[in-house]
Amino acid sequence: MEPFKIEINTDLLEDLKSRLLKTRWPDEIKNSSWNYGTNLSYLKELCNYWANDFSWIAQEALLNQFDHFKTENEEINLHFIHQKGKGKKNLPLLLIHGWPDSFYRFIKLIPLLTEPDENGVAFDVIIPSIPGFGFSDIPRESGCGPAKIAALFNKLMTETLAYESWFIQGGDWGASIATQMAAQEKGKIQGLHLTNVPPDLFFTANFAEFGEDENEYLQAAGKWQRTEGAYVAVHSSKPQTLAYGLNDSPVALAAWIVEKFNSWSDNDGNIEAAFSKDELLTNLSIYWFTGTAGAATRIYYETAHQIPAKEKLEIHAPVYFSIFPKDCIQIPEAFAKRIYNVKSWNNIERGGHFAALETPGLLEKEIRKAFAGFSY
């Protein structure tokens, strides 16, 4: 691996501004708020700020204060942050993001987790960018779903970073990848902390075995798919068609992603009660400058088209769940217990899908509580 520094060419900054200022805006139903999709007045406000007031240079400096690296000469080279803990005892912790965020999801957690607690325990924090996201390589061949990504991340931990065992925290696709990592590396992963049960596992299950809670979720999931889940259908079936618009128009990219940050956060109808403009735009800018808006959606396609495993997936490592109320994925504990060695299931009082960015203090406490008492 080699040290890596984020450096975006000024020509790309000027091109972004030019595209934003030349946007051909659509119309909107009067007083429709976010009901038809991304709200027009808010998107105009956000993109005006992106073009005229947002400082990528300042955000780039903030990101570069952490220790970034990139693997070299691999099939798929991975970008990752590796921030060493400051404690008397430091536990290796891999943090895995999902969609539509990036490694930036965890930026507020790094200083919290690398500082020691009252017992002197801190974490070595490792945050990779999923292949096809951010500064990791874009896969050039089909088949790069959660199982393959899990193998790449296990190799990162064992061969590149030489850890003998470690812990994992993940949500969204991070939960799916963490699950596959634990299945592949039995004994090396000491514990998982997840914020959801991976939905790709739920929809390959035998529904005939389901109990009351699981059947209630099936009904709710069907309604969610009809009202909120169209993006999954697009990503899973024809992601390349969508990629042309997302890669060419920063406003299209912002509309596609910001709507999810609004819907999946605990914001009481005001997105900026959960995220600042700078936070939303830093995440968007990572997608824009790396040209990965299309590549990042393909993980849905790869998962939908994967060959189902012949053997039932069982995870023996201890697993700790923290469920945030405004997350879009609320698969019940009863199903989790079919697959995982569930040690705790905590329903958190507030927060949403992007808990590490939205409520980092709450998530830090949950992670520390989950892994308290472990030795390394």
DOMIFI-810449 format. One record per residue (C-alpha): residue number from 1; chain; z, x, y. Coordinates in Angstrom, 2 decimals. Layout:
(rec NUM,'A',(Z,X,Y))
...
END
This chain:
(rec 1,'A',(0.00,0.00,0.00))
(rec 2,'A',(-0.54,1.07,3.60))
(rec 3,'A',(1.19,0.06,6.84))
(rec 4,'A',(-0.69,-2.75,8.57))
(rec 5,'A',(-0.78,-3.75,12.22))
(rec 6,'A',(-2.18,-7.00,13.57))
(rec 7,'A',(-4.80,-6.20,16.22))
(rec 8,'A',(-7.18,-8.92,17.37))
(rec 9,'A',(-10.21,-7.77,19.33))
(rec 10,'A',(-10.33,-9.00,22.94))
(rec 11,'A',(-13.87,-10.29,22.34))
(rec 12,'A',(-12.41,-12.82,19.90))
(rec 13,'A',(-9.91,-13.93,22.52))
(rec 14,'A',(-12.68,-14.55,25.03))
(rec 15,'A',(-14.81,-16.34,22.45))
(rec 16,'A',(-11.90,-18.64,21.59))
(rec 17,'A',(-11.35,-19.54,25.24))
(rec 18,'A',(-15.04,-20.22,25.75))
(rec 19,'A',(-15.20,-22.55,22.74))
(rec 20,'A',(-12.10,-24.43,23.84))
(rec 21,'A',(-13.45,-24.98,27.36))
(rec 22,'A',(-16.79,-26.26,26.06))
(rec 23,'A',(-15.33,-28.89,23.72))
(rec 24,'A',(-17.16,-32.21,23.47))
(rec 25,'A',(-14.25,-34.61,23.10))
(rec 26,'A',(-14.45,-37.89,21.13))
(rec 27,'A',(-13.22,-41.29,22.26))
(rec 28,'A',(-10.03,-42.92,21.04))
(rec 29,'A',(-8.65,-46.44,20.49))
(rec 30,'A',(-6.40,-47.40,23.39))
(rec 31,'A',(-2.64,-46.95,22.75))
(rec 32,'A',(-3.30,-45.80,19.19))
(rec 33,'A',(-0.83,-42.90,19.36))
(rec 34,'A',(-1.23,-40.89,16.08))
(rec 35,'A',(-2.12,-43.92,13.94))
(rec 36,'A',(-5.82,-43.11,13.61))
(rec 37,'A',(-5.20,-39.36,13.33))
(rec 38,'A',(-4.49,-36.62,15.82))
(rec 39,'A',(-3.64,-38.06,19.23))
(rec 40,'A',(-6.35,-37.31,21.81))
(rec 41,'A',(-4.15,-36.80,24.86))
(rec 42,'A',(-1.79,-34.44,23.04))
(rec 43,'A',(-4.63,-32.45,21.51))
(rec 44,'A',(-6.23,-32.04,24.95))
(rec 45,'A',(-2.89,-30.90,26.36))
(rec 46,'A',(-2.37,-28.42,23.51))
(rec 47,'A',(-5.91,-27.00,23.66))
(rec 48,'A',(-5.78,-26.69,27.44))
(rec 49,'A',(-2.62,-24.61,26.97))
(rec 50,'A',(-4.36,-22.60,24.21))
(rec 51,'A',(-7.25,-21.77,26.54))
(rec 52,'A',(-5.35,-21.09,29.76))
(rec 53,'A',(-1.67,-20.32,29.18))
(rec 54,'A',(-1.04,-19.26,25.58))
(rec 55,'A',(-0.61,-15.49,25.19))
(rec 56,'A',(-1.81,-14.24,21.83))
(rec 57,'A',(-0.96,-10.71,23.00))
(rec 58,'A',(2.70,-11.70,23.33))
(rec 59,'A',(2.73,-13.40,19.93))
(rec 60,'A',(0.94,-10.45,18.34))
(rec 61,'A',(3.67,-8.15,19.67))
(rec 62,'A',(6.33,-10.50,18.26))
(rec 63,'A',(4.68,-10.43,14.83))
(rec 64,'A',(4.21,-6.66,14.87))
(rec 65,'A',(7.91,-6.02,15.37))
(rec 66,'A',(8.24,-6.60,11.62))
(rec 67,'A',(7.09,-4.21,8.90))
(rec 68,'A',(3.63,-5.27,7.73))
(rec 69,'A',(1.69,-3.74,4.85))
(rec 70,'A',(-1.51,-4.32,2.92))
(rec 71,'A',(-2.33,-3.30,-0.62))
(rec 72,'A',(-5.45,-1.19,-1.14))
(rec 73,'A',(-8.10,-0.94,-3.84))
(rec 74,'A',(-6.97,-4.09,-5.64))
(rec 75,'A',(-9.12,-6.95,-6.85))
(rec 76,'A',(-7.63,-8.98,-4.00))
(rec 77,'A',(-5.70,-6.97,-1.41))
(rec 78,'A',(-2.59,-8.68,-0.14))
(rec 79,'A',(-1.08,-8.63,3.33))
(rec 80,'A',(2.71,-8.90,3.35))
(rec 81,'A',(5.83,-8.28,5.41))
(rec 82,'A',(8.52,-6.18,3.74))
(rec 83,'A',(11.65,-6.22,5.89))
(rec 84,'A',(14.61,-4.40,4.41))
(rec 85,'A',(18.08,-5.96,4.57))
(rec 86,'A',(20.91,-4.44,6.57))
(rec 87,'A',(23.72,-5.28,4.16))
(rec 88,'A',(25.89,-3.28,1.79))
(rec 89,'A',(24.08,-5.19,-0.95))
(rec 90,'A',(20.51,-6.38,-0.41))
(rec 91,'A',(18.90,-8.92,-2.74))
(rec 92,'A',(15.08,-8.89,-2.98))
(rec 93,'A',(13.76,-12.28,-1.86))
(rec 94,'A',(10.10,-13.28,-1.99))
(rec 95,'A',(9.23,-16.08,0.47))
(rec 96,'A',(6.01,-18.00,-0.27))
(rec 97,'A',(4.33,-20.31,2.24))
(rec 98,'A',(1.92,-23.21,1.73))
(rec 99,'A',(-0.75,-25.15,3.65))
(rec 100,'A',(-1.37,-25.71,6.55))
(rec 101,'A',(0.95,-22.90,7.59))
(rec 102,'A',(0.92,-19.16,6.89))
(rec 103,'A',(3.31,-16.23,6.57))
(rec 104,'A',(4.33,-17.25,10.10))
(rec 105,'A',(6.32,-20.12,8.52))
(rec 106,'A',(9.15,-17.65,7.83))
(rec 107,'A',(9.20,-15.66,11.06))
(rec 108,'A',(12.52,-17.16,12.23))
(rec 109,'A',(14.15,-16.62,8.84))
(rec 110,'A',(13.58,-12.85,8.77))
(rec 111,'A',(16.34,-11.86,11.23))
(rec 112,'A',(18.71,-14.41,9.67))
(rec 113,'A',(18.28,-13.24,6.09))
(rec 114,'A',(18.16,-9.49,6.74))
(rec 115,'A',(21.56,-9.58,8.50))
(rec 116,'A',(24.58,-9.32,6.17))
(rec 117,'A',(26.98,-12.21,5.64))
(rec 118,'A',(30.78,-11.88,5.67))
(rec 119,'A',(30.59,-10.25,2.22))
(rec 120,'A',(28.00,-7.69,3.30))
(rec 121,'A',(25.16,-9.40,1.40))
(rec 122,'A',(21.69,-9.51,2.96))
(rec 123,'A',(18.15,-9.80,1.65))
(rec 124,'A',(15.14,-7.54,1.42))
(rec 125,'A',(12.57,-10.06,2.63))
(rec 126,'A',(9.02,-9.96,1.23))
(rec 127,'A',(6.52,-12.42,2.73))
(rec 128,'A',(2.95,-12.25,1.39))
(rec 129,'A',(-0.02,-14.13,2.74))
(rec 130,'A',(-1.55,-16.22,-0.05))
(rec 131,'A',(-5.09,-14.97,-0.87))
(rec 132,'A',(-7.50,-16.79,1.42))
(rec 133,'A',(-4.81,-17.22,4.09))
(rec 134,'A',(-4.20,-15.00,7.10))
(rec 135,'A',(-4.68,-11.27,6.60))
(rec 136,'A',(-4.87,-11.22,2.79))
(rec 137,'A',(-8.32,-10.92,1.25))
(rec 138,'A',(-10.40,-14.04,0.70))
(rec 139,'A',(-11.17,-14.56,-3.02))
(rec 140,'A',(-14.91,-14.23,-3.62))
(rec 141,'A',(-14.95,-15.84,-7.05))
(rec 142,'A',(-13.63,-19.17,-8.32))
(rec 143,'A',(-10.38,-19.51,-10.23))
(rec 144,'A',(-7.82,-18.25,-7.71))
(rec 145,'A',(-5.27,-21.01,-8.17))
(rec 146,'A',(-1.46,-20.84,-8.39))
(rec 147,'A',(-1.39,-19.09,-11.80))
(rec 148,'A',(-3.65,-16.24,-10.68))
(rec 149,'A',(-1.87,-15.92,-7.34))
(rec 150,'A',(1.43,-15.80,-9.25))
(rec 151,'A',(0.13,-12.87,-11.29))
(rec 152,'A',(-0.89,-11.05,-8.09))
(rec 153,'A',(2.53,-11.64,-6.53))
(rec 154,'A',(4.36,-10.54,-9.68))
(rec 155,'A',(2.31,-7.35,-9.63))
(rec 156,'A',(3.19,-6.88,-5.96))
(rec 157,'A',(6.89,-7.09,-6.78))
(rec 158,'A',(6.89,-5.00,-9.96))
(rec 159,'A',(4.21,-2.35,-9.40))
(rec 160,'A',(3.72,-2.06,-5.65))
(rec 161,'A',(7.35,-2.54,-4.57))
(rec 162,'A',(8.99,-1.47,-7.87))
(rec 163,'A',(11.61,-4.22,-8.03))
(rec 164,'A',(13.09,-4.80,-11.47))
(rec 165,'A',(14.15,-8.36,-10.64))
(rec 166,'A',(14.12,-10.63,-7.62))
(rec 167,'A',(14.61,-14.12,-6.17))
(rec 168,'A',(11.98,-16.51,-4.80))
(rec 169,'A',(11.99,-19.23,-2.14))
(rec 170,'A',(8.99,-21.51,-1.73))
(rec 171,'A',(7.75,-24.86,-0.55))
(rec 172,'A',(4.43,-26.69,-0.84))
(rec 173,'A',(2.03,-24.28,-2.60))
(rec 174,'A',(4.84,-21.76,-2.45))
(rec 175,'A',(6.77,-23.93,-4.91))
(rec 176,'A',(3.76,-24.08,-7.26))
(rec 177,'A',(3.22,-20.31,-7.13))
(rec 178,'A',(6.94,-19.59,-7.56))
(rec 179,'A',(7.00,-21.82,-10.64))
(rec 180,'A',(4.07,-19.99,-12.19))
(rec 181,'A',(5.66,-16.63,-11.38))
(rec 182,'A',(8.84,-17.63,-13.20))
(rec 183,'A',(6.81,-18.80,-16.21))
(rec 184,'A',(4.93,-15.49,-16.34))
(rec 185,'A',(7.81,-13.08,-15.68))
(rec 186,'A',(10.64,-14.42,-17.80))
(rec 187,'A',(13.84,-12.49,-17.16))
(rec 188,'A',(12.74,-10.71,-13.99))
(rec 189,'A',(13.15,-13.65,-11.63))
(rec 190,'A',(16.86,-14.29,-11.21))
(rec 191,'A',(16.56,-17.57,-9.36))
(rec 192,'A',(14.25,-19.95,-7.52))
(rec 193,'A',(15.01,-21.93,-4.38))
(rec 194,'A',(12.46,-24.69,-3.81))
(rec 195,'A',(12.05,-27.40,-1.18))
(rec 196,'A',(9.90,-29.63,-3.41))
(rec 197,'A',(8.75,-30.19,-6.95))
(rec 198,'A',(5.08,-29.11,-7.18))
(rec 199,'A',(2.94,-32.28,-7.22))
(rec 200,'A',(0.30,-30.59,-9.40))
(rec 201,'A',(2.89,-30.63,-12.21))
(rec 202,'A',(3.77,-34.27,-11.67))
(rec 203,'A',(0.23,-35.56,-11.97))
(rec 204,'A',(-0.44,-33.72,-15.23))
(rec 205,'A',(2.66,-35.29,-16.87))
(rec 206,'A',(2.84,-37.99,-19.51))
(rec 207,'A',(3.57,-41.09,-17.43))
(rec 208,'A',(4.55,-43.03,-20.54))
(rec 209,'A',(7.75,-40.98,-20.71))
(rec 210,'A',(8.82,-41.78,-17.14))
(rec 211,'A',(12.07,-43.45,-16.21))
(rec 212,'A',(12.83,-45.80,-13.32))
(rec 213,'A',(13.02,-43.17,-10.56))
(rec 214,'A',(9.77,-41.54,-11.64))
(rec 215,'A',(7.91,-44.85,-11.86))
(rec 216,'A',(9.15,-45.79,-8.39))
(rec 217,'A',(7.75,-42.50,-7.14))
(rec 218,'A',(4.41,-43.25,-8.79))
(rec 219,'A',(4.18,-46.45,-6.75))
(rec 220,'A',(5.14,-44.64,-3.54))
(rec 221,'A',(2.72,-41.80,-4.29))
(rec 222,'A',(-0.14,-44.25,-4.71))
(rec 223,'A',(0.56,-45.74,-1.30))
(rec 224,'A',(0.91,-42.27,0.25))
(rec 225,'A',(-2.42,-41.22,-1.24))
(rec 226,'A',(-4.15,-44.24,0.34))
(rec 227,'A',(-2.59,-43.80,3.79))
(rec 228,'A',(-1.93,-40.06,4.14))
(rec 229,'A',(-3.57,-38.19,1.28))
(rec 230,'A',(-7.25,-38.12,2.25))
(rec 231,'A',(-7.02,-34.42,3.08))
(rec 232,'A',(-6.06,-33.70,-0.55))
(rec 233,'A',(-9.19,-35.50,-1.78))
(rec 234,'A',(-11.42,-33.50,0.58))
(rec 235,'A',(-9.78,-30.15,-0.19))
(rec 236,'A',(-9.87,-30.84,-3.93))
(rec 237,'A',(-13.48,-32.01,-4.11))
(rec 238,'A',(-15.71,-30.60,-1.36))
(rec 239,'A',(-13.75,-28.03,0.71))
(rec 240,'A',(-16.87,-26.09,1.69))
(rec 241,'A',(-18.25,-29.08,3.60))
(rec 242,'A',(-15.09,-29.23,5.71))
(rec 243,'A',(-15.08,-25.45,6.26))
(rec 244,'A',(-18.10,-25.47,8.58))
(rec 245,'A',(-16.36,-27.56,11.22))
(rec 246,'A',(-12.95,-25.86,10.92))
(rec 247,'A',(-14.47,-22.38,11.14))
(rec 248,'A',(-16.73,-23.18,14.10))
(rec 249,'A',(-14.54,-25.33,16.34))
(rec 250,'A',(-10.96,-24.38,17.30))
(rec 251,'A',(-10.36,-27.99,18.39))
(rec 252,'A',(-11.43,-29.29,14.97))
(rec 253,'A',(-9.10,-26.76,13.37))
(rec 254,'A',(-6.23,-27.79,15.64))
(rec 255,'A',(-6.83,-31.50,14.99))
(rec 256,'A',(-6.87,-31.01,11.21))
(rec 257,'A',(-3.66,-28.95,11.11))
(rec 258,'A',(-1.53,-30.25,13.99))
(rec 259,'A',(-1.68,-33.80,12.64))
(rec 260,'A',(0.19,-32.55,9.55))
(rec 261,'A',(2.81,-30.73,11.62))
(rec 262,'A',(3.39,-34.01,13.44))
(rec 263,'A',(3.49,-36.25,10.36))
(rec 264,'A',(5.57,-33.94,8.18))
(rec 265,'A',(8.31,-32.95,10.64))
(rec 266,'A',(11.55,-34.58,11.76))
(rec 267,'A',(10.52,-35.09,15.38))
(rec 268,'A',(11.34,-38.71,16.38))
(rec 269,'A',(7.81,-39.24,17.65))
(rec 270,'A',(7.60,-36.05,19.72))
(rec 271,'A',(6.03,-33.12,17.89))
(rec 272,'A',(7.51,-30.66,20.37))
(rec 273,'A',(11.00,-31.74,19.38))
(rec 274,'A',(10.25,-29.79,16.18))
(rec 275,'A',(7.81,-27.05,17.29))
(rec 276,'A',(6.90,-25.45,20.58))
(rec 277,'A',(3.29,-25.14,21.67))
(rec 278,'A',(3.51,-21.38,21.14))
(rec 279,'A',(4.64,-21.89,17.54))
(rec 280,'A',(1.87,-24.37,16.77))
(rec 281,'A',(-0.75,-22.17,18.38))
(rec 282,'A',(0.39,-18.92,16.79))
(rec 283,'A',(-0.08,-20.48,13.37))
(rec 284,'A',(-3.47,-21.92,14.41))
(rec 285,'A',(-4.55,-18.60,15.92))
(rec 286,'A',(-3.86,-16.78,12.65))
(rec 287,'A',(-6.25,-19.18,10.90))
(rec 288,'A',(-8.80,-18.90,13.70))
(rec 289,'A',(-8.89,-15.13,14.16))
(rec 290,'A',(-9.01,-14.42,10.41))
(rec 291,'A',(-11.66,-17.07,9.73))
(rec 292,'A',(-9.63,-18.47,6.83))
(rec 293,'A',(-9.49,-22.18,7.66))
(rec 294,'A',(-12.00,-22.97,4.93))
(rec 295,'A',(-10.77,-20.41,2.40))
(rec 296,'A',(-7.22,-21.72,2.61))
(rec 297,'A',(-8.25,-25.21,1.49))
(rec 298,'A',(-9.82,-23.95,-1.75))
(rec 299,'A',(-6.46,-23.61,-3.52))
(rec 300,'A',(-6.59,-27.42,-3.84))
(rec 301,'A',(-10.03,-27.26,-5.47))
(rec 302,'A',(-8.99,-24.48,-7.84))
(rec 303,'A',(-5.89,-26.42,-8.90))
(rec 304,'A',(-7.76,-29.70,-9.38))
(rec 305,'A',(-10.37,-27.98,-11.55))
(rec 306,'A',(-8.09,-25.78,-13.61))
(rec 307,'A',(-7.92,-26.20,-17.38))
(rec 308,'A',(-4.61,-27.90,-18.27))
(rec 309,'A',(-2.14,-25.66,-20.08))
(rec 310,'A',(-1.79,-26.40,-23.80))
(rec 311,'A',(1.96,-25.79,-23.80))
(rec 312,'A',(4.52,-27.68,-21.77))
(rec 313,'A',(5.73,-25.65,-18.81))
(rec 314,'A',(9.43,-24.87,-18.95))
(rec 315,'A',(11.29,-22.74,-16.42))
(rec 316,'A',(14.48,-21.14,-17.72))
(rec 317,'A',(15.50,-19.26,-14.55))
(rec 318,'A',(18.11,-21.16,-12.50))
(rec 319,'A',(16.47,-23.37,-9.87))
(rec 320,'A',(18.05,-24.73,-6.70))
(rec 321,'A',(16.42,-27.54,-4.73))
(rec 322,'A',(16.93,-28.41,-1.06))
(rec 323,'A',(15.11,-31.63,-0.16))
(rec 324,'A',(14.37,-32.24,3.52))
(rec 325,'A',(14.08,-35.92,4.53))
(rec 326,'A',(10.79,-35.83,6.44))
(rec 327,'A',(8.88,-33.75,3.91))
(rec 328,'A',(5.73,-35.41,2.60))
(rec 329,'A',(6.56,-34.60,-1.02))
(rec 330,'A',(9.61,-36.41,-2.47))
(rec 331,'A',(9.24,-36.15,-6.24))
(rec 332,'A',(12.53,-37.25,-7.86))
(rec 333,'A',(15.18,-35.06,-9.46))
(rec 334,'A',(14.67,-36.79,-12.81))
(rec 335,'A',(11.21,-35.28,-13.10))
(rec 336,'A',(12.38,-31.85,-11.94))
(rec 337,'A',(14.84,-31.77,-14.82))
(rec 338,'A',(11.97,-32.16,-17.29))
(rec 339,'A',(10.63,-28.75,-16.27))
(rec 340,'A',(13.31,-26.78,-14.47))
(rec 341,'A',(16.77,-25.46,-15.21))
(rec 342,'A',(18.12,-27.39,-12.20))
(rec 343,'A',(21.43,-25.99,-10.92))
(rec 344,'A',(21.63,-28.01,-7.71))
(rec 345,'A',(19.76,-30.76,-5.87))
(rec 346,'A',(20.79,-31.05,-2.22))
(rec 347,'A',(19.46,-33.74,0.13))
(rec 348,'A',(19.53,-32.18,3.60))
(rec 349,'A',(20.45,-34.29,6.62))
(rec 350,'A',(17.43,-33.40,8.77))
(rec 351,'A',(14.21,-31.41,8.76))
(rec 352,'A',(10.77,-31.63,7.25))
(rec 353,'A',(8.00,-29.85,5.41))
(rec 354,'A',(8.11,-26.68,7.49))
(rec 355,'A',(11.88,-26.22,7.28))
(rec 356,'A',(11.77,-22.43,7.74))
(rec 357,'A',(10.14,-22.91,11.14))
(rec 358,'A',(11.70,-26.23,12.10))
(rec 359,'A',(15.32,-25.84,10.92))
(rec 360,'A',(15.67,-22.16,9.94))
(rec 361,'A',(19.47,-22.11,10.15))
(rec 362,'A',(19.80,-24.97,7.67))
(rec 363,'A',(17.37,-23.34,5.24))
(rec 364,'A',(19.12,-19.98,5.51))
(rec 365,'A',(22.44,-21.60,4.55))
(rec 366,'A',(20.80,-23.31,1.57))
(rec 367,'A',(19.25,-20.04,0.36))
(rec 368,'A',(22.52,-18.14,0.69))
(rec 369,'A',(24.44,-20.91,-1.04))
(rec 370,'A',(21.94,-20.97,-3.90))
(rec 371,'A',(22.06,-17.24,-4.56))
(rec 372,'A',(25.72,-16.59,-3.80))
(rec 373,'A',(27.42,-14.72,-6.60))
(rec 374,'A',(24.29,-13.08,-7.97))
(rec 375,'A',(24.31,-9.32,-8.38))
(rec 376,'A',(21.37,-6.97,-8.29))
END
